C-alpha cells in the first residue's frame, strides 16, 4: 500500500493525532498492523505520548455537548450510554473528569466499548488513587484498545 493510501485509510485511528499513522506509514509493510501502530506510540517521546493522551476528549464532556467529537468517539461514547445521561450522572462524570484532570494533567481514558456507564464511573473512581506514571501507562494501553477495536471494525 502506498504511503498516501495508508494514511488515507488509517489516518483517523488515533484521536486528533495523525502523526502516529504518518510515522507508521514510513515503517510498512507490517506482519501485524496493530503491533506496528502500537510500536510507533511506544517509540514516541514522553511529550508526544502525553500529547496523544491529551488529544482525547473527556467522557461525556464539553465536546459531547457541543458536538465536536470525532464520529468514532461519538459512536463509542453512545455505545456506553454516555449520550443518554441523567443530570445526576452528567454531574458525576463532570466532577470525576475535573478531579482526574486536576490530579494527572490529562483526560481519563478508557475503552468505552468494553464497558458501560457504571463500569466507567467505577474505573474513574478507582484510578484516581493511582500515581501519574501508572495512569500514563494505563491511558496508553486504553488508547491501544480503542485503536484495536477501530481496526477490527474496519476489517
C-alpha positions as CSV (number, residue, x, y, z in Angstrom):
1,X,0.0,0.0,0.0
2,X,1.4,3.4,-0.8
3,X,2.1,5.8,2.0
4,X,-0.7,8.1,0.9
5,X,-3.2,5.2,0.7
6,X,-2.1,4.0,4.1
7,X,-2.6,7.5,5.7
8,X,-5.9,7.9,3.9
9,X,-7.2,4.6,5.2
10,X,-5.9,4.7,8.8
11,X,-5.3,8.4,9.4
12,X,-8.1,8.9,11.9
13,X,-7.5,5.8,14.1
14,X,-5.7,7.9,16.7
15,X,-7.8,10.7,18.1
16,X,-6.6,14.0,16.6
17,X,-3.1,12.5,16.2
18,X,-2.4,11.7,12.6
19,X,1.3,11.7,13.3
20,X,1.1,8.2,14.6
21,X,-0.3,6.8,11.3
22,X,2.1,9.0,9.3
23,X,5.1,7.5,11.1
24,X,3.7,4.0,10.8
25,X,3.3,4.6,7.0
26,X,7.0,5.0,6.8
27,X,7.6,1.7,8.5
28,X,5.3,-0.5,6.4
29,X,4.7,-3.2,5.4
30,X,3.7,-4.9,8.7
31,X,3.1,-8.5,9.5
32,X,0.8,-7.2,12.2
33,X,-0.7,-3.7,11.5
34,X,-1.9,-3.2,15.1
35,X,1.6,-4.1,16.5
36,X,3.2,-1.7,14.0
37,X,0.9,1.1,15.1
38,X,1.5,0.5,18.8
39,X,5.2,0.4,18.2
40,X,5.1,4.0,16.9
41,X,3.4,5.0,20.1
42,X,5.9,3.1,22.2
43,X,8.8,4.7,20.3
44,X,7.4,8.2,20.7
45,X,8.9,10.7,23.1
46,X,7.2,11.1,26.5
47,X,6.0,14.6,25.3
48,X,4.5,13.0,22.2
49,X,2.8,10.3,24.2
50,X,1.3,12.9,26.5
51,X,0.1,14.9,23.6
52,X,-1.6,11.8,22.2
53,X,-3.4,11.3,25.5
54,X,-4.4,14.9,25.8
55,X,-5.9,14.7,22.2
56,X,-8.6,12.6,23.6
57,X,-11.9,14.2,24.7
58,X,-13.3,13.9,28.3
59,X,-16.0,11.3,28.6
60,X,-19.5,13.0,28.5
61,X,-17.6,16.3,28.5
62,X,-17.9,19.6,26.6
63,X,-17.0,18.0,23.2
64,X,-20.0,15.7,23.5
65,X,-22.3,18.5,24.3
66,X,-21.2,20.9,21.6
67,X,-20.9,18.1,19.0
68,X,-17.2,18.5,18.3
69,X,-16.4,14.8,19.0
70,X,-15.0,12.8,16.1
71,X,-17.5,10.4,14.5
72,X,-15.7,7.5,16.1
73,X,-15.7,9.0,19.6
74,X,-19.4,9.9,19.2
75,X,-20.3,6.3,18.4
76,X,-18.1,4.9,21.1
77,X,-19.5,7.1,23.8
78,X,-23.0,6.4,22.6
79,X,-22.3,2.6,22.8
80,X,-21.6,3.0,26.6
81,X,-24.8,5.1,27.0
82,X,-22.8,8.4,27.6
83,X,-25.2,10.2,25.2
84,X,-28.1,9.4,27.5
85,X,-27.0,10.5,30.9
86,X,-29.4,11.8,33.6
87,X,-28.4,15.1,35.2
88,X,-27.1,13.3,38.2
89,X,-24.9,11.1,36.0
90,X,-23.7,14.0,34.0
91,X,-22.8,15.9,37.2
92,X,-20.9,12.8,38.5
93,X,-19.0,12.5,35.2
94,X,-18.2,16.2,35.2
95,X,-16.9,16.0,38.8
96,X,-14.8,12.9,38.1
97,X,-13.4,14.3,34.9
98,X,-12.4,17.5,36.8
99,X,-10.8,15.6,39.7
100,X,-8.9,13.3,37.3
101,X,-7.6,16.2,35.1
102,X,-6.5,18.2,38.1
103,X,-4.7,15.1,39.6
104,X,-3.0,13.9,36.4
105,X,-3.0,16.8,33.9
106,X,-4.7,14.8,31.1
107,X,-8.2,13.3,30.5
108,X,-9.4,10.0,31.8
109,X,-9.2,7.4,29.0
110,X,-10.9,4.1,28.9
111,X,-12.0,1.9,26.0
112,X,-15.7,2.6,26.5
113,X,-16.8,-0.1,24.0
114,X,-15.6,-2.6,26.6
115,X,-17.7,-1.3,29.5
116,X,-20.8,0.7,30.4
117,X,-21.6,3.9,32.4
118,X,-21.3,2.1,35.8
119,X,-18.0,0.5,34.8
120,X,-16.6,3.8,33.6
121,X,-17.5,5.5,36.8
122,X,-16.0,2.7,38.9
123,X,-12.8,2.8,36.9
124,X,-12.6,6.6,37.2
125,X,-13.0,6.5,40.9
126,X,-10.6,3.6,41.3
127,X,-7.9,5.0,39.0
128,X,-7.9,8.4,40.9
129,X,-5.8,6.5,43.6
130,X,-3.1,5.6,41.1
131,X,0.2,7.5,40.6
132,X,0.8,9.6,37.5
133,X,3.2,7.1,35.8
134,X,0.6,4.3,36.3
135,X,-2.1,6.4,34.7
136,X,0.1,7.4,31.8
137,X,0.8,3.7,31.1
138,X,-2.9,2.9,31.6
139,X,-4.1,5.7,29.3
140,X,-1.7,4.5,26.5
141,X,-2.9,0.9,27.0
142,X,-6.5,2.0,26.7
143,X,-5.7,4.0,23.6
144,X,-4.3,0.8,22.2
145,X,-7.5,-1.0,22.9
146,X,-9.6,1.8,21.3
147,X,-7.4,1.5,18.2
148,X,-7.6,-2.3,18.1
149,X,-11.4,-2.2,18.1
150,X,-11.4,0.5,15.5
151,X,-9.2,-1.6,13.3
152,X,-11.4,-4.6,13.8
153,X,-14.4,-2.6,12.8
154,X,-12.6,-1.5,9.6
155,X,-11.9,-5.2,8.6
